[in-house]
Amino acid sequence: MTRPAAAFVALLSLFLGGCATAPDAKKDPRDPFEGFNRASYKFNDALDRALLKPAAKGYKAVTPDFVETGVTNFFSNLAQPTVILNDLLQGKFKDSLNDTGRFLVNTTVGIGGLFDPASAAGLDRNDEDFGQTLGKWGTPAGPYLMVPFFGPATVRDGFGAGVDVFTNPVHYVERDAIRYGLQGMDLIDARARRLPLDDTLNQAFDKYTFIRNAYLQQREYAVKDGNVPAPTFDDEPLEDPDPDADKR
């Protein structure tokens, strides 16, 4: 997962698909700090509207599509060391070879990751992070949190995001101006790619619940590699309230 800093990951998760419920719905046991989380969400949403969203719109308006694609490819490639390490920690050795090959091809032939020849060569990108690794080995997600500035997380995934910072090459750029510039560019590019999803989010009856459910569903799906159990239903046949109705 592209994580130049822990703060950015949470913001990327704001626009994943999910379900919405009414604000007065039954309390979700996964969200014991809902009062604080809702206040934090309002703060983050105001910050997004005032700063991040306008910056993303401006970036998209003046940036040619091929440049946007190159920027996205570049930051995706920088995240590959994190993916490779977590492949290994999860025992996914075949995936680690695939992702190592992808990183080498895109860094060299792809000119530092600006282009993505690895995908054309059949080296598809996997998506792993330390939060998924912890979940793989049985660490529970813990309470849901909407962290100011950072966005949605759980205790497990927040800790995992902090670890992933140290596996991203941007963290080791010594000059602050360059490091912060790269982190800011990554954040704006990611937000710009999610502008089309704003309309979907705006249709939610309760945006906070929509985002919470979307984030938790997406993280469960990622941790379990898509092996999420299907909904179960009562196996007993429905009783006809009036069995003689068809005879009339």
C-alpha positions as CSV (number, residue, x, y, z in Angstrom):
1,M,0.0,0.0,0.0
2,T,1.3,3.5,-0.8
3,R,2.3,4.9,2.6
4,P,4.9,7.7,2.6
5,A,3.5,8.7,6.0
6,A,0.9,7.1,8.3
7,A,-1.4,10.2,8.0
8,F,-1.9,9.7,4.3
9,V,-3.1,6.1,4.3
10,A,-6.2,6.9,6.3
11,L,-7.2,9.6,4.0
12,L,-7.0,7.3,1.0
13,S,-9.5,5.0,2.7
14,L,-12.2,7.7,3.0
15,F,-13.7,6.8,-0.4
16,L,-13.9,3.0,-0.5
17,G,-17.3,1.5,-1.1
18,G,-19.6,0.6,1.7
19,C,-23.0,0.7,3.3
20,A,-24.7,3.6,5.0
21,T,-27.0,3.5,8.0
22,A,-28.9,6.1,9.9
23,P,-27.2,8.2,12.7
24,D,-29.7,6.9,15.3
25,A,-29.0,3.2,14.4
26,K,-28.0,0.7,17.0
27,K,-24.5,1.3,18.3
28,D,-21.8,-0.6,16.5
29,P,-19.6,-2.6,19.0
30,R,-16.6,-2.0,16.8
31,D,-16.9,1.7,17.4
32,P,-16.9,2.3,21.2
33,F,-15.6,5.8,20.8
34,E,-18.3,7.0,18.4
35,G,-18.8,10.4,20.0
36,F,-15.2,11.3,19.7
37,N,-14.9,9.7,16.3
38,R,-17.8,11.7,14.9
39,A,-16.3,15.0,16.2
40,S,-13.0,14.0,14.6
41,Y,-14.6,13.2,11.4
42,K,-16.2,16.7,11.2
43,F,-12.8,18.2,11.8
44,N,-11.2,16.1,9.1
45,D,-14.0,16.7,6.6
46,A,-13.8,20.5,7.2
47,L,-10.0,20.3,6.6
48,D,-10.5,18.3,3.4
49,R,-13.1,20.8,2.1
50,A,-10.9,23.8,2.9
51,L,-7.5,22.5,1.8
52,L,-7.1,19.1,0.3
53,K,-10.1,18.9,-2.1
54,P,-9.4,22.3,-3.7
55,A,-5.7,21.4,-4.1
56,A,-6.7,18.1,-5.7
57,K,-9.1,19.9,-8.1
58,G,-6.5,22.4,-9.0
59,Y,-3.9,19.7,-9.6
60,K,-6.2,17.7,-11.8
61,A,-7.2,20.8,-13.8
62,V,-3.7,21.8,-14.8
63,T,-2.0,18.4,-15.0
64,P,-2.1,16.4,-18.2
65,D,-3.4,12.8,-17.9
66,F,-0.1,11.2,-18.8
67,V,1.7,13.2,-16.1
68,E,-0.9,12.2,-13.5
69,T,-0.4,8.6,-14.5
70,G,3.3,8.9,-14.2
71,V,3.0,10.5,-10.7
72,T,0.7,7.7,-9.6
73,N,3.0,5.1,-10.9
74,F,6.0,6.7,-9.2
75,F,4.4,6.6,-5.7
76,S,3.0,3.1,-6.3
77,N,6.5,1.9,-7.1
78,L,7.9,3.6,-3.9
79,A,5.5,1.5,-1.9
80,Q,6.8,-1.8,-3.3
81,P,9.4,-2.4,-0.6
82,T,6.6,-2.3,2.0
83,V,4.6,-4.8,-0.1
84,I,7.6,-7.1,-0.5
85,L,8.5,-7.1,3.1
86,N,4.9,-7.9,4.2
87,D,4.7,-10.6,1.5
88,L,7.6,-12.3,3.2
89,L,6.2,-11.8,6.8
90,Q,3.0,-13.4,5.7
91,G,4.7,-16.4,4.1
92,K,3.6,-15.4,0.6
93,F,6.9,-16.2,-1.1
94,K,5.6,-16.5,-4.6
95,D,4.0,-13.0,-4.3
96,S,7.3,-11.6,-2.9
97,L,9.2,-12.8,-6.0
98,N,6.5,-11.3,-8.2
99,D,6.6,-8.0,-6.4
100,T,10.4,-7.9,-6.3
101,G,10.5,-8.4,-10.0
102,R,7.9,-5.7,-10.5
103,F,9.9,-3.3,-8.4
104,L,13.1,-4.0,-10.3
105,V,11.5,-3.7,-13.7
106,N,9.6,-0.5,-13.0
107,T,12.6,1.1,-11.3
108,T,14.9,0.4,-14.2
109,V,13.0,0.0,-17.4
110,G,10.2,2.2,-16.0
111,I,12.6,5.1,-15.3
112,G,12.2,5.2,-11.5
113,G,8.6,4.0,-11.6
114,L,7.2,6.7,-13.8
115,F,6.1,4.0,-16.2
116,D,4.7,0.5,-15.5
117,P,6.2,-2.0,-17.9
118,A,5.9,-4.7,-15.2
119,S,2.1,-4.8,-15.5
120,A,2.4,-5.3,-19.3
121,A,4.9,-8.1,-18.5
122,G,2.3,-9.9,-16.3
123,L,3.8,-8.8,-13.0
124,D,0.6,-7.7,-11.3
125,R,0.8,-5.5,-8.2
126,N,-0.2,-7.0,-4.8
127,D,-1.3,-5.0,-1.9
128,E,0.1,-5.8,1.5
129,D,0.9,-3.8,4.6
130,F,1.9,-4.5,8.2
131,G,-1.7,-4.1,9.5
132,Q,-2.6,-7.0,7.1
133,T,0.4,-8.9,8.4
134,L,-0.7,-8.5,12.0
135,G,-4.2,-9.6,11.0
136,K,-2.9,-12.6,9.1
137,W,-1.3,-13.9,12.3
138,G,-4.4,-13.4,14.5
139,T,-4.1,-9.9,15.9
140,P,-7.6,-8.5,16.3
141,A,-8.5,-5.2,14.7
142,G,-9.4,-3.5,17.9
143,P,-11.7,-0.4,18.2
144,Y,-12.4,1.7,15.2
145,L,-10.8,5.2,15.4
146,M,-11.3,8.4,13.4
147,V,-8.0,10.1,14.1
148,P,-7.7,13.9,13.6
149,F,-5.6,14.6,10.5
150,F,-5.0,10.9,9.9
151,G,-8.6,9.6,9.2
152,P,-10.1,6.2,9.7
153,A,-8.1,3.4,11.3
154,T,-8.2,0.7,13.9
155,V,-5.7,0.1,16.8
156,R,-4.1,-2.7,14.8
157,D,-3.9,-0.8,11.5
158,G,-2.8,2.4,13.1
159,F,0.2,0.6,14.6
160,G,0.8,-1.1,11.3
161,A,0.8,2.2,9.4
162,G,3.4,3.5,11.8
163,V,5.7,0.6,11.0
164,D,5.1,0.9,7.3
165,V,6.5,4.4,7.4
166,F,9.9,3.0,8.0
167,T,9.8,0.7,4.9
168,N,9.0,3.5,2.5
169,P,12.1,5.1,0.9
170,V,10.6,8.6,1.2
171,H,11.1,8.4,5.0
172,Y,14.9,8.3,4.4
173,V,15.1,11.4,2.3
174,E,17.3,13.7,4.4
175,R,16.2,17.1,3.1
176,D,13.0,18.1,4.8
177,A,11.8,20.2,1.9
178,I,12.1,17.3,-0.6
179,R,10.6,14.7,1.8
180,Y,7.6,16.9,2.7
181,G,7.2,17.8,-1.0
182,L,7.0,14.1,-2.0
183,Q,4.6,13.3,0.8
184,G,2.3,16.2,-0.1
185,M,2.4,15.3,-3.8
186,D,1.5,11.7,-3.0
187,L,-1.4,12.9,-0.9
188,I,-2.8,15.3,-3.5
189,D,-2.4,12.8,-6.3
190,A,-4.3,10.2,-4.2
191,R,-7.1,12.7,-3.4
192,A,-7.4,13.7,-7.1
193,R,-7.9,10.1,-8.1
194,R,-10.8,9.9,-5.7
195,L,-12.6,13.1,-6.7
196,P,-15.2,11.1,-8.9
197,L,-16.2,9.2,-5.8
198,D,-17.3,12.3,-3.9
199,D,-20.8,12.1,-5.5
200,T,-21.2,8.6,-4.2
201,L,-20.2,9.6,-0.7
202,N,-22.6,12.6,-0.8
203,Q,-25.5,10.3,-1.4
204,A,-25.0,8.5,1.9
205,F,-27.6,9.2,4.5
206,D,-24.9,9.3,7.2
207,K,-21.4,9.9,5.8
208,Y,-19.6,9.0,9.0
209,T,-21.3,5.5,9.2
210,F,-20.7,5.0,5.4
211,I,-17.0,5.7,5.8
212,R,-16.7,3.6,9.0
213,N,-18.4,0.5,7.4
214,A,-16.5,0.9,4.2
215,Y,-13.1,1.1,5.9
216,L,-13.8,-1.9,8.2
217,Q,-15.2,-4.0,5.3
218,Q,-12.2,-3.2,3.1
219,R,-9.7,-4.0,5.8
220,E,-11.3,-7.3,6.6
221,Y,-11.3,-8.1,2.9
222,A,-7.6,-7.2,2.6
223,V,-6.6,-9.2,5.7
224,K,-8.4,-12.3,4.5
225,D,-7.3,-11.9,0.9
226,G,-10.9,-11.7,-0.2
227,N,-12.0,-14.9,1.7
228,V,-14.7,-13.1,3.6
229,P,-17.6,-15.4,4.6
230,A,-20.8,-14.9,2.7
231,P,-23.9,-13.8,4.6
232,T,-25.8,-16.7,6.3
233,F,-29.5,-17.1,6.3
234,D,-32.0,-19.2,8.2
235,D,-32.1,-22.6,6.5
236,E,-35.7,-23.3,7.6
237,P,-38.3,-22.6,5.0
238,L,-40.5,-19.6,5.4
239,E,-43.9,-20.5,6.8
240,D,-46.9,-19.6,4.7
241,P,-49.1,-17.4,7.0
242,D,-52.2,-18.8,5.3
243,P,-51.6,-22.3,3.9
244,D,-55.1,-22.5,2.4
245,A,-54.8,-19.2,0.5
246,D,-53.8,-21.0,-2.7
247,K,-56.9,-23.2,-2.6
248,R,-59.3,-20.3,-2.7
